[in-house]
């Protein structure tokens, strides 16, 4: 992951090297060579995905002349992507983002013993998914964790509650609910120990006002003040990611073009599910940069 950007663009290379220096280890070697099962550990995956996003962002700035302050109305990121968005907008340094995401990843992984919690995707809208979660919870935790798009909600909580939720969801018309291959129940109250660790770590991190407003995962509203950002990054760990609402708020504010920067094209796909008229670009490698330059 990221090797093509590293080889093709010096500005991308500097981002990867900055992340390596911040962590005191060669995360880039793990990104480029694997093993995959080690890279996908959340403590590694979180800073790696941020590095990929910021490397691609720096290439957009140098090759396409992109200036967030002039060319964008908002920044946003899904879960850990919120840190990438803040780094791109100058609210947090890349080095601090890497260090915080390493702490965040470890804290989230250890908050709940392996085999106790998980996540499940339901092809339902949020009110229906919340009703399923309420019925399935009984004495366990079961809650909506990601409201991603119409008829795409992810639940998080105790495994036995999630198994009940999959059965209950059928009565709501859900035909293809599935358990997700994740190692922990992210974005629910079971992550409270991780939120405490993150709060303590963020207390010493310098945050600036972003060059453009952030749409917060927690509130789906614009956030521009550094202390509000700090508080909401902590709240985000145990709160639902309100991605559908966040996207809709930007659309309601006149945004019709979205540029997804980093690994994968998941958010572009969600954008089209939210509004088929939206124009999206996914920037993750040299070929994507060329395509964007040709279209811009």
C-alpha positions as CSV (number, residue, x, y, z in Angstrom):
1,X,0.0,0.0,0.0
2,X,1.4,3.4,-1.1
3,X,4.5,2.1,-2.8
4,X,3.6,3.7,-6.2
5,X,3.1,7.1,-4.6
6,X,6.3,6.7,-2.7
7,X,8.3,5.8,-5.8
8,X,6.7,8.4,-8.1
9,X,6.5,11.6,-6.0
10,X,9.1,13.1,-3.6
11,X,6.4,15.0,-1.7
12,X,4.7,11.6,-1.0
13,X,8.0,10.1,0.1
14,X,8.5,12.8,2.6
15,X,5.1,12.1,4.2
16,X,5.9,8.4,4.6
17,X,9.3,9.2,6.1
18,X,7.7,11.7,8.5
19,X,5.3,9.0,9.7
20,X,8.2,6.5,10.1
21,X,10.2,9.1,12.1
22,X,7.2,9.9,14.3
23,X,6.6,6.3,15.2
24,X,10.2,5.4,15.5
25,X,9.8,2.4,13.2
26,X,9.6,1.6,9.5
27,X,5.8,1.5,9.1
28,X,6.4,2.1,5.4
29,X,8.2,-1.3,5.1
30,X,5.1,-3.0,6.6
31,X,2.9,-1.1,4.2
32,X,5.0,-2.0,1.1
33,X,6.0,-5.5,2.0
34,X,3.6,-6.9,4.6
35,X,2.8,-9.3,6.1
36,X,-0.8,-8.3,5.5
37,X,-2.1,-9.7,8.8
38,X,0.3,-7.5,10.7
39,X,-0.6,-4.4,8.6
40,X,-4.3,-4.9,9.2
41,X,-3.9,-4.8,13.0
42,X,-5.7,-1.6,13.9
43,X,-2.7,-0.1,15.7
44,X,-0.8,-0.3,12.3
45,X,-3.7,0.2,9.9
46,X,-4.8,3.5,11.4
47,X,-1.5,5.4,11.0
48,X,-0.9,3.6,7.7
49,X,-4.2,4.8,6.2
50,X,-3.6,8.3,7.4
51,X,-0.1,8.3,5.8
52,X,-1.6,7.1,2.5
53,X,-4.2,9.8,2.6
54,X,-1.7,12.6,3.4
55,X,0.8,11.4,0.8
56,X,-1.9,11.5,-1.8
57,X,-3.0,14.9,-0.6
58,X,0.5,16.4,-0.8
59,X,0.7,15.1,-4.4
60,X,-2.6,16.8,-5.3
61,X,-1.2,20.0,-3.8
62,X,2.1,19.8,-5.8
63,X,0.8,18.3,-9.1
64,X,-2.7,19.8,-9.4
65,X,-2.3,23.0,-7.4
66,X,-5.0,22.1,-5.0
67,X,-5.3,24.5,-2.1
68,X,-7.9,23.4,0.5
69,X,-8.3,26.9,1.7
70,X,-9.3,28.2,-1.7
71,X,-10.8,25.1,-3.4
72,X,-12.8,23.3,-0.7
73,X,-15.7,24.3,1.4
74,X,-15.3,21.4,3.9
75,X,-13.1,18.5,4.9
76,X,-14.5,15.3,6.4
77,X,-13.2,11.8,7.2
78,X,-14.9,8.5,8.2
79,X,-13.8,7.5,11.7
80,X,-9.9,7.5,11.7
81,X,-10.2,9.4,8.4
82,X,-11.2,12.4,10.5
83,X,-7.6,12.7,11.6
84,X,-6.5,12.6,7.9
85,X,-8.9,15.4,7.2
86,X,-7.6,17.5,10.1
87,X,-4.0,17.0,9.0
88,X,-4.8,17.9,5.4
89,X,-6.5,21.1,6.7
90,X,-3.5,22.0,8.9
91,X,-5.3,21.4,12.3
92,X,-2.9,18.7,13.4
93,X,0.6,17.8,12.2
94,X,1.2,14.6,10.3
95,X,3.6,13.4,13.0
96,X,1.1,14.0,15.8
97,X,-1.7,12.4,13.8
98,X,0.5,9.3,13.4
99,X,1.4,9.1,17.1
100,X,-2.3,9.6,18.2
101,X,-3.6,7.1,15.7
102,X,-1.1,4.5,17.0
103,X,-2.4,5.2,20.6
104,X,-6.0,5.2,19.4
105,X,-5.6,1.9,17.5
106,X,-4.0,0.1,20.5
107,X,-6.5,1.5,22.9
108,X,-9.5,0.5,20.7
109,X,-8.0,-3.0,20.2
110,X,-7.5,-3.6,23.9
111,X,-10.7,-2.0,25.2
112,X,-12.7,-5.3,24.8
113,X,-11.2,-8.8,24.9
114,X,-11.1,-10.6,21.6
115,X,-14.2,-12.7,21.0
116,X,-16.5,-10.6,23.1
117,X,-17.6,-7.9,20.7
118,X,-18.0,-7.2,17.0
119,X,-19.9,-5.4,14.3
120,X,-22.6,-6.3,11.8
121,X,-23.9,-4.6,8.7
122,X,-27.6,-4.3,8.1
123,X,-29.3,-3.2,4.8
124,X,-31.7,-1.0,6.7
125,X,-32.2,2.7,7.2
126,X,-31.1,4.2,10.5
127,X,-34.5,4.2,12.4
128,X,-35.1,0.5,11.5
129,X,-31.5,-0.5,12.4
130,X,-31.9,1.3,15.8
131,X,-35.1,-0.6,16.4
132,X,-33.4,-3.9,15.7
133,X,-30.5,-2.9,18.0
134,X,-32.9,-2.0,20.8
135,X,-34.7,-5.3,20.5
136,X,-31.5,-7.3,20.3
137,X,-29.6,-5.7,23.2
138,X,-31.4,-7.3,26.1
139,X,-28.7,-7.0,28.8
140,X,-25.9,-6.5,26.3
141,X,-24.6,-3.5,24.3
142,X,-25.9,-3.3,20.8
143,X,-26.1,0.1,19.0
144,X,-25.8,1.7,15.6
145,X,-22.1,2.5,15.0
146,X,-22.0,3.8,11.4
147,X,-24.9,5.4,9.5
148,X,-23.1,5.1,6.2
149,X,-25.7,5.6,3.5
150,X,-29.3,4.8,2.8
151,X,-30.0,1.2,3.8
152,X,-26.4,0.7,5.0
153,X,-26.1,0.9,8.8
154,X,-23.5,-0.9,10.9
155,X,-24.2,-2.1,14.4
156,X,-21.6,-2.6,17.2
157,X,-21.7,-4.4,20.5
158,X,-21.6,-7.8,22.2
159,X,-21.4,-10.7,19.8
160,X,-24.4,-12.5,21.2
161,X,-26.5,-9.4,20.8
162,X,-25.3,-8.9,17.3
163,X,-26.3,-12.5,16.5
164,X,-29.8,-11.8,17.8
165,X,-29.8,-8.6,15.7
166,X,-29.2,-10.6,12.5
167,X,-32.2,-12.7,13.2
168,X,-34.4,-9.8,14.2
169,X,-33.4,-7.8,11.2
170,X,-35.1,-10.4,8.9
171,X,-38.5,-9.3,10.2
172,X,-37.6,-5.7,9.2
173,X,-37.0,-6.9,5.6
174,X,-33.2,-7.2,5.8
175,X,-32.1,-10.0,3.5
176,X,-28.4,-9.8,3.6
177,X,-27.3,-8.7,7.1
178,X,-23.7,-9.9,7.8
179,X,-21.2,-10.0,10.6
180,X,-18.1,-8.0,9.7
181,X,-14.5,-9.3,9.9
182,X,-13.4,-6.8,12.6
183,X,-11.6,-7.5,15.8
184,X,-13.5,-5.2,18.2
185,X,-16.9,-3.4,18.6
186,X,-15.9,0.1,17.5
187,X,-18.0,3.2,18.0
188,X,-20.1,2.1,20.9
189,X,-20.0,2.4,24.7
190,X,-17.8,-0.7,25.0
191,X,-15.0,1.6,23.7
192,X,-15.2,3.8,26.8
193,X,-11.8,2.7,28.1
194,X,-10.2,3.7,24.8
195,X,-11.9,7.1,24.9
196,X,-10.2,7.7,28.3
197,X,-6.8,6.8,26.9
198,X,-7.4,9.0,23.9
199,X,-8.5,11.9,26.0
200,X,-5.3,11.8,28.0
201,X,-3.2,11.5,24.8
202,X,-4.9,14.4,23.0
203,X,-4.5,16.7,26.0
204,X,-0.9,17.3,25.1
205,X,-1.4,17.6,21.3
206,X,-1.4,21.0,19.6
207,X,-4.5,21.6,17.5
208,X,-5.1,24.6,15.3
209,X,-8.2,25.9,13.6
210,X,-8.5,24.0,10.3
211,X,-8.0,25.9,7.1
212,X,-11.6,24.9,6.1
213,X,-14.3,23.7,8.5
214,X,-14.5,20.0,9.5
215,X,-17.8,18.2,9.3
216,X,-17.7,16.2,12.6
217,X,-18.5,12.5,12.7
218,X,-20.3,13.0,16.0
219,X,-22.5,16.0,15.2
220,X,-22.6,16.0,11.4
221,X,-22.1,19.8,11.7
222,X,-19.2,22.1,10.9
223,X,-16.5,22.4,13.6
224,X,-13.8,25.0,13.4
225,X,-12.6,25.6,16.9
226,X,-9.6,23.6,18.1
227,X,-11.0,22.7,21.6
228,X,-14.3,21.6,20.1
229,X,-12.3,19.3,17.7
230,X,-10.3,17.9,20.7
231,X,-13.5,17.1,22.6
232,X,-15.3,15.5,19.6
233,X,-12.3,13.3,18.7
234,X,-12.7,11.8,22.1
235,X,-16.5,11.5,21.8
236,X,-16.1,9.9,18.4
237,X,-14.6,6.7,19.9
238,X,-17.9,5.8,21.6
239,X,-20.3,7.6,19.2
240,X,-22.0,6.7,16.0
241,X,-20.3,7.9,12.8
242,X,-23.0,10.1,11.2
243,X,-21.6,9.8,7.7
244,X,-24.9,9.9,5.7
245,X,-25.9,13.1,7.6
246,X,-22.4,14.6,7.1
247,X,-22.5,14.0,3.4
248,X,-26.1,15.4,3.2
249,X,-25.1,18.5,5.1
250,X,-22.3,19.2,2.6
251,X,-24.7,18.6,-0.3
252,X,-27.3,21.0,1.3
253,X,-24.5,23.6,1.5
254,X,-24.0,23.4,-2.3
255,X,-21.2,20.9,-2.6
256,X,-21.6,18.6,-5.6
257,X,-18.1,17.4,-6.1
258,X,-16.2,15.2,-3.6
259,X,-12.5,14.1,-3.8
260,X,-11.7,11.0,-1.8
261,X,-8.0,11.0,-1.0
262,X,-6.3,7.8,0.2
263,X,-6.7,4.1,-0.1
264,X,-9.8,2.6,-1.7
265,X,-13.0,4.0,-3.2
266,X,-15.5,3.1,-0.4
267,X,-16.5,6.7,0.4
268,X,-17.1,7.5,-3.3
269,X,-19.4,4.6,-3.5
270,X,-21.3,5.7,-0.4
271,X,-21.6,9.2,-1.9
272,X,-23.3,7.8,-5.0
273,X,-25.7,5.9,-2.8
274,X,-26.6,9.1,-0.9
275,X,-27.0,11.2,-4.1
276,X,-26.5,9.7,-7.6
277,X,-25.9,13.2,-9.1
278,X,-22.7,13.8,-7.1
279,X,-19.3,13.9,-8.9
280,X,-16.6,12.0,-7.1
281,X,-12.9,11.4,-7.6
282,X,-10.8,8.8,-5.8
283,X,-7.1,9.6,-5.5
284,X,-4.9,6.8,-4.3
285,X,-2.1,6.4,-6.9
286,X,-0.3,8.0,-9.9
287,X,-3.0,6.9,-12.4
288,X,-5.7,8.5,-10.3
289,X,-3.6,11.7,-10.2
290,X,-3.3,11.7,-14.0
291,X,-7.1,11.1,-14.4
292,X,-7.9,13.9,-12.0
293,X,-5.5,16.3,-13.8
294,X,-7.1,15.4,-17.1
295,X,-10.7,16.0,-15.8
296,X,-10.0,19.1,-13.7
